[in-house]
Amino acid sequence: MTSVLVIGASRGIGLELVRQYREAGCAVTATARSGEGLARLRALGATARPLDVTQAAGTPATPWLLQGEAFDVVVLCAGIFGPRTEGLQPPADADFDAVMHTNVRGAMRVLPLVVGALAPGARLAVLSSRLGSIGLRANANGWLYRASKAALNSVLKDVSLELAGKALCVALHPGWVRTDMGGAGGDIDVHTSAADLRRLLAALTPAHHGGFFNHDGQPLAW
């Protein structure tokens, strides 16, 4: 049985990934910050673990929660958008700290702890965004979020160097998805995005390792 870990799964794409992996018969462990989120995960038949990636005090418990596990698939979904700015609007200190601590520092705290719980040949992905691409950038809207996802891509690249030959590591753009974060104007629904991500993760080869990909498998410029 395939064993899956989804980090940040209380809603949106993370929750839908849990739903689809459970429907496929996988054993799923998933994390959420709130009691309501944990209840939703348990209702889907997942093993629910409390985790707030922004809280240093809670992170040391993670190895105990994962002790003895060997995950075939790990997806880090935890993330926030922050202020919806246009142009060069300087972020408030609180907004900067919230976005960077969640999207970047959270990954740098949690991913090293997950390494010891990877099965041989595991697939590890972070949910990034094409808004973090420097090569594809056409405007500065939402520049705090863009900066955080560019930094997350850097984190993933370093993880891929450390795990070369042990796990396949990728950054993934889930599409512009109709979720609470993406809004009602998104291009695709959450079911389609999650299904595409699952297919892509299942099809990964060593040639994908350390890369940045659209949900449909197309490579993206860093």
C-alpha positions as CSV (number, residue, x, y, z in Angstrom):
1,M,0.0,0.0,0.0
2,T,1.3,3.4,-0.9
3,S,1.9,5.6,2.1
4,V,1.4,9.4,1.7
5,L,2.1,12.4,3.8
6,V,0.3,15.7,3.0
7,I,1.5,18.7,5.1
8,G,-1.0,21.5,5.3
9,A,-4.2,19.7,4.4
10,S,-7.0,21.4,6.2
11,R,-8.5,22.8,3.1
12,G,-8.1,23.5,-0.6
13,I,-5.6,21.4,-2.7
14,G,-4.1,19.7,0.4
15,L,-7.5,18.4,1.5
16,E,-8.4,17.3,-2.0
17,L,-5.1,15.4,-2.3
18,V,-6.0,13.6,0.9
19,R,-9.4,12.8,-0.4
20,Q,-8.1,11.4,-3.7
21,Y,-5.3,9.4,-2.2
22,R,-7.7,7.8,0.3
23,E,-10.1,7.0,-2.5
24,A,-7.2,5.3,-4.3
25,G,-6.7,3.1,-1.3
26,C,-3.5,4.8,0.0
27,A,-2.6,5.1,3.7
28,V,-2.6,8.9,4.3
29,T,-1.1,10.9,7.1
30,A,-2.0,14.6,6.9
31,T,-1.4,17.7,9.1
32,A,-3.6,20.7,10.0
33,R,-3.3,23.5,12.4
34,S,-6.9,23.6,13.7
35,G,-9.2,21.1,15.4
36,E,-11.7,21.6,12.6
37,G,-9.0,20.8,10.0
38,L,-8.0,17.7,11.8
39,A,-11.6,16.6,12.0
40,R,-12.0,16.9,8.3
41,L,-8.9,14.8,7.7
42,R,-10.1,12.1,10.1
43,A,-13.5,12.0,8.3
44,L,-11.7,11.1,5.2
45,G,-9.9,8.2,6.9
46,A,-6.5,9.9,7.2
47,T,-4.3,9.8,10.2
48,A,-4.5,13.4,11.3
49,R,-1.5,15.1,13.0
50,P,-1.5,18.7,14.5
51,L,1.2,20.9,13.0
52,D,1.7,24.6,12.5
53,V,4.8,25.1,10.3
54,T,5.1,28.7,11.6
55,Q,5.5,27.6,15.3
56,A,9.0,26.6,16.3
57,A,7.8,25.3,19.6
58,G,5.6,22.7,17.8
59,T,8.1,21.5,15.3
60,P,10.4,19.4,17.5
61,A,7.4,17.0,18.0
62,T,7.3,16.1,14.4
63,P,10.0,13.4,14.4
64,W,7.9,11.6,17.1
65,L,4.8,11.9,15.1
66,L,6.6,10.4,12.1
67,Q,8.6,7.8,14.0
68,G,8.7,4.4,12.2
69,E,7.0,5.9,9.1
70,A,8.2,5.3,5.5
71,F,6.3,7.6,3.1
72,D,6.3,6.9,-0.6
73,V,4.9,10.4,-1.4
74,V,5.3,13.6,0.5
75,V,3.6,16.9,-0.5
76,L,4.1,20.1,1.3
77,C,1.0,22.3,0.7
78,A,1.2,24.7,3.6
79,G,1.2,28.3,2.3
80,I,-0.5,31.6,2.4
81,F,-0.8,34.4,-0.2
82,G,-0.7,37.5,2.0
83,P,-1.6,41.0,0.7
84,R,-3.0,41.4,-2.8
85,T,-0.8,44.2,-3.9
86,E,-0.3,45.9,-7.3
87,G,3.1,47.3,-8.2
88,L,5.8,48.1,-5.6
89,Q,3.7,48.5,-2.5
90,P,6.0,47.8,0.5
91,P,4.7,45.0,2.7
92,A,3.9,45.7,6.3
93,D,6.2,44.0,8.8
94,A,3.5,41.6,10.0
95,D,2.5,40.6,6.4
96,F,6.1,40.0,5.5
97,D,6.7,37.8,8.6
98,A,3.5,35.8,8.1
99,V,4.1,35.0,4.4
100,M,7.9,34.3,4.7
101,H,7.5,32.3,7.9
102,T,4.8,30.1,6.4
103,N,6.0,29.7,2.8
104,V,9.7,29.6,3.3
105,R,10.8,29.1,6.9
106,G,8.1,26.6,7.5
107,A,9.5,24.5,4.6
108,M,13.0,24.9,6.0
109,R,11.9,23.7,9.4
110,V,9.7,20.7,8.3
111,L,11.5,19.2,5.3
112,P,14.7,18.2,7.1
113,L,12.5,16.4,9.7
114,V,10.7,14.5,6.9
115,V,13.9,13.2,5.3
116,G,14.2,10.4,7.9
117,A,10.6,9.2,7.2
118,L,11.1,8.7,3.4
119,A,10.8,5.3,1.8
120,P,13.5,4.4,-0.7
121,G,12.7,6.1,-4.0
122,A,10.1,8.4,-2.5
123,R,8.6,11.4,-4.3
124,L,8.7,14.7,-2.5
125,A,7.0,17.8,-3.8
126,V,6.4,21.4,-2.6
127,L,3.5,23.3,-3.9
128,S,5.0,26.4,-5.4
129,S,3.5,28.7,-8.0
130,R,4.4,30.0,-11.4
131,L,4.1,33.4,-9.8
132,G,7.5,32.6,-8.2
133,S,9.1,32.1,-11.6
134,I,11.6,34.9,-12.4
135,G,11.8,33.8,-16.1
136,L,8.1,33.9,-16.6
137,R,7.4,37.1,-14.7
138,A,5.4,39.9,-16.5
139,N,4.4,42.1,-13.6
140,A,5.0,42.8,-9.9
141,N,1.5,42.2,-8.6
142,G,1.5,40.2,-5.3
143,W,5.3,40.6,-5.1
144,L,5.6,39.4,-1.5
145,Y,4.0,36.1,-2.5
146,R,6.1,35.9,-5.6
147,A,9.3,36.4,-3.5
148,S,8.2,33.7,-1.1
149,K,7.6,31.2,-3.8
150,A,10.9,32.0,-5.6
151,A,12.6,31.4,-2.2
152,L,10.6,28.1,-1.8
153,N,11.9,27.0,-5.2
154,S,15.4,27.6,-3.9
155,V,14.7,25.5,-0.8
156,L,13.4,22.7,-3.0
157,K,16.5,22.8,-5.2
158,D,18.8,22.5,-2.2
159,V,16.6,19.6,-0.8
160,S,17.0,17.9,-4.2
161,L,20.8,18.1,-4.0
162,E,20.8,16.6,-0.6
163,L,18.4,13.8,-1.5
164,A,19.9,12.9,-5.0
165,G,19.7,9.2,-5.5
166,K,17.4,8.8,-2.5
167,A,14.1,10.5,-3.5
168,L,12.7,12.4,-6.5
169,C,12.2,16.0,-5.5
170,V,10.2,18.6,-7.4
171,A,8.5,22.0,-7.2
172,L,5.0,22.0,-8.6
173,H,2.6,24.7,-9.8
174,P,-1.0,23.5,-9.2
175,G,-2.5,25.9,-11.6
176,W,-4.7,28.9,-10.9
177,V,-7.2,26.9,-8.8
178,R,-10.7,27.9,-7.6
179,T,-10.0,27.7,-3.8
180,D,-10.2,30.2,-0.9
181,M,-6.7,31.3,-1.8
182,G,-7.1,31.3,-5.6
183,G,-10.5,32.9,-5.7
184,A,-13.6,32.2,-7.8
185,G,-11.9,33.3,-11.1
186,G,-9.4,30.4,-11.2
187,D,-8.8,28.4,-14.4
188,I,-9.4,25.0,-12.9
189,D,-11.3,23.4,-10.0
190,V,-9.5,21.8,-7.1
191,H,-10.4,18.2,-8.1
192,T,-8.7,18.6,-11.5
193,S,-5.6,20.2,-10.0
194,A,-5.2,17.5,-7.4
195,A,-5.8,14.7,-10.0
196,D,-3.1,16.3,-12.3
197,L,-0.6,16.6,-9.4
198,R,-1.2,12.9,-8.4
199,R,-0.6,11.7,-12.0
200,L,2.5,13.8,-12.3
201,L,4.0,12.6,-9.0
202,A,3.3,9.0,-10.0
203,A,5.0,9.5,-13.4
204,L,8.2,11.2,-12.1
205,T,11.5,9.8,-13.4
206,P,15.1,10.7,-12.4
207,A,15.0,13.2,-15.3
208,H,12.5,15.3,-13.3
209,H,14.5,15.4,-10.2
210,G,15.2,19.0,-8.9
211,G,12.8,20.5,-11.5
212,F,9.9,22.9,-11.5
213,F,6.7,21.8,-13.3
214,N,3.2,22.8,-14.2
215,H,0.4,20.6,-12.9
216,D,0.1,19.1,-16.4
217,G,3.8,18.1,-16.4
218,Q,5.2,20.9,-18.5
219,P,8.6,22.3,-17.3
220,L,8.6,25.8,-16.0
221,A,11.3,28.4,-16.0
222,W,12.9,29.2,-12.7
